[in-house]
Amino acid sequence: MIYREYSKFLVERFGEKVYKLPVKLDLTCPNRDGTCGVGGCIFCGEEGGSFENNEGSVLEQLSKDKSLIKKRYKAEKYIAYFQNFTNTYLDFEKFKDNINQCMLDDIVGISISTRPDCLEDKYLDFLSEVNESRMITLEVGLQTVNYHTLKKINRGHGLAEFIDASIRAHKRGLRICAHVILNLPWDNKDDVIETARILNALEIEEVKLHALYVVDDTKLATMYKNNEIDIISLEEYKERVILFLQHLNKDVVVQRVIGRAPEENSLFCNWNTSWWKIRDEIVAEMEEKNLYQGQFNERID
């Protein structure tokens, strides 16, 4: 095993291939509306991390996407994925209604994009009840454990909030998928290793890796145009992914090693290379050099 793939984990858990259905809602984040900052993360555009064109209620979006995927792939099981902005940063009753609309027989899991500083106990308590019949996964934006970098990208929280949220979520039996960007301009390979080690220590169940992209009309775009930041090469990004995986515990599920990024309105996007090609090159290099996830965490008793 090069790394523990998400698709294979889902088959192991549910006995067949499971498909994610993206849900896009009219939301915001506390670092956008003035609660802990304004403007949002310096890399985040107006779509809030979602590139889908979904409209309508949660149920309407699920039904539309489900019909398309079922027809194309003969799919039978799905995960509802609340994808954009901070889905726990809204009225509690509205949040519960959004989740309850997912309680369909063929929805076996619910994934919820959020922030570590927006996970109040009452939300976690409610999700723990839902978790008895559906696999709940909190997709929590961490990006890096370097709290100096977190401040530079205007996250509005530090590492401590992620640690706290992880502990409280795990007490309730909820899964966490940490979102991590491995090529932030202020991070180096030591930060890559430390991020993997902290995720291990917190027993995080899943991780989703992104490569930083530059969307026009963002603060990051201004910095990019003014040559205030340097973006590492594709070769170094692949090195960082491999290094991260080698230090990541072998049981952690890897949702992806590079993200699908928007090419429209982007000043920089995945080194002008298809995400799947980068993924395949990472896998090929690891196979050739006999490298694998958890390689540096093996213990000899």
N, C-alpha and C positions, 0 to 999 in steps of 0.2 A: 504494500500500500504506500503510494507516494504521499497522499494526504487523505484525510477522511472526508469524502465528498458528501455534500448535502443531499443530492439526489439519491445516493445509495442509502444514506441514513433513513430517508423517508420510506424507501421500499422496505427496509428492515423493520421499521416501526409499523407501517400500515399495510404491508403485504403487496403493494403495487405502486406504480408511479403516481405521484401526487403533484398537482399543478397549483401555482400561486395565482390568485385573482387580485389584481391591484385595485385598491379603493382610494379615490382622491376626494378630499373634503376641503371645505373653505375654512382654513385654520391659520394659526400664526404661531409664533414662538415668543418666550419671555425676553429674549435678547433682540427682538424686533419691535416690540410694542412699548418699550421703556421700563419694563419691570426690572430687568437686570442688564439692559443695554438697548441700543437702537441700531437699526440697519441689519441685524442678523449676523450670521457667520460671514466673514469677508468673502467666502467663496460661493455663497448660496444665492441663487437668482430668485426670481419671483415665483418659480414653480415649487420651491421648497423641497428639492430633492426628488421630485416626481416628474416624469416626462410623458405620462399618459394623458390622454384627452378625455378621460372619463367625466361624465356628468350625471346628475340625478342622485336619488337616495342611495344608501348603502345597498339595499335590496335590489334596486334597479341596476346598479353597476355590476353586482355579482351575477345577476340573471343574464345580462347582456354578454359579459365575458365568458360565462359558463357555457352558453349556447354555442359560441364560436369555438371554444377549446374542445368541447365535447364532440362537435361535428368533425373537427380536424384530427383529433388524437384519440377519440373514443374514451375520453377521460371519465372516471367515475368518482374520484376523490379530489378535494380541493382544500387550499388554505386561503382564507381571506386575509389580504395584506393591506393594512392601513398604512399607506406609504409616505405621504408628504407631511412636512412640518411636524408639530408635536401633538399627537393624538390624545394625550392625557391632559393637555392644557386647554380644557374647555369645561363647561358645566358638567357636573357629575351625572346628573340625570340624562343629559344629552349623550354623554359618553356611554352610559349603560344602554341607552336605546340603540346606539350604533352597533354595539357588540351583540345585543339581542337580535338584531336583524340578520346576524350571521348564523343563527342557530337553526341551520338546515341540515337535513339528514346526510348530505354528501359533503358538507363542510366539516372536515376532521380537525382543523387547526385554525388558529387566529394569530396572526403576527401583527404587532403594533409598534410602529415607529414612534420614538419618544426621546426624551432627554432625562438624564439622571436626577435633575433637580425638579422634575415635574411628575414624580411618582409618590403621591400621597398615600398613606396607609389605606384609606377607604377605597381607593382605586385598586390597590393590590388585593385587598380583602375580597372585593367583588370578583376580580379576575381569578382568584384562587378557587372560588365556587364554580366558575365557568370551566376552569381547568380540570374539573372532575369528569367532564364529558368531551372537552375539546383540548387539544394541545395548545396552550398559550405560550407564545414566545414574545418577549419584550425586546425589540430591536433598538438598542440604546446607543445613541451617538456618543462615542468617547473621543475618537479620532487620534488621540495620543495621550500618553501618561505624563508628558512633559507639560507641567502646569504653566511654565513660561510661554510655551507655544499656544496653549489653550487661551491665554490672555491675548496674545497677538492676533489670533483668529476670531476674537470677540465671542467666544463660546458663552461667557456669562456664568461659567461654573468651573470648578477645578477638579482634581483627581478625587478629592475626599468625597464629593457628592456621588461619584460613580461607585466608590467603595461602599458607601452607606446604602445606596439604592440596591446594589447587588446583594448585600447581606439581607436586607429586608425582603426582597423578592424571593430569595432562596429559602427563607424561613417559611414561605407560603407555597413552596414547591413549584415556582414559576421558572421557566427557562429564560436565559438571557443570551442574546446575540449581540456582541459588541461590534460596532462599526468603527473601523480603523483606517486612517489614511497614512500610508507608509512613506510618502514623498513630500511631506510638508517642508517648506524651505528652511525652517529653523530647527529641524530634527536631523539627527545623524544615526548611524547604525547602532550606537549605544541605546538610543531611544527606542529603536525597533526591538532590540533584545529585551529591554526593560518592560516594554508594553506586553510582550509575550509572557514574561515571567509574572507580571502582576495579574494578567488574565488567568494564568495557571493557579496562582495563589488564591484567587477568588473563586476558583472552580467554575469559571464561565463555560457554558455548554457549547456555544457557537461563536463564530467570528465571521465577519464579512469585510473583506479588504477592498479598498478603493484606491485608485490613483487620482491625485489632485488634477482637476481640470479647471480652466479659466473661462468663466462665462462673462460676456461683455456686460457693461453697466453694473459691475460689482466693484467693491473696494479692491478686491484682488486684481481685477482687470486693470484698474488704475495703476496699481503697483507694478504689474507686469509690463504695461506700456511704458512706464517710467524707468524700467530696468532696475527696480528696487528689490527684486527677488530673482533667485536662480532656481530653475526646475531641473532636477537631476536627469541624467540620460536614461533612456529605456533600459540599457544594460544594467545600470545601477539599481533601477527599480526592481528588475528581476532578481538581482542579488539580494536586495532587501527582503523581498517576498520569501525567497528560499531561506534566508537567515531567520526570519520570523518563524517560518514553519518548523525549522530545525529545533527551535527553542520552545515551540508550543507543544503542550501535552498531546499525546497521540489520540486521546479520546475526544478532543475538541472537534466538533463538526465545523468544516470550512464551507461556508455558503458559496464563496467565490474568492478568487485571488486577484481579480481586477474587475472594475465595474463597467457597465454599459453607460457611456456618457453621451450627452447631446452634441451633435456636430454642428447644428445650426446655432448661430449666435455665440459660438465658442471661439476664443482666441487661441486656446491650446486644448487639445483633446487626445489623450492616449497616444501621443507621439505620432499622430496620423496613421495609426495602426489599428486594425480590428482587435477588439478585446479577446476574441476567441483565439486569434493568432498568438497574442501575447501569452495567454493561458497555456496554449499548446507548447510554446517554446519553453516556458517554465517547467512544465511536466517533462519535456524531452531532456532538458538539461539535468534535472534531478534523477531521471532514470539512467542517463549516461554516466553520471558521477556517483551513482548509488547513494543518493541523498533522500531523506524522507522526514516526515513530520515526527517530532519527538526525539529525533536522533541525539540531541544533546541532553536529554532528560532521562536517559536510560540509566538504571541503577543496577549495580552488581551486588547481590546479597551475599 
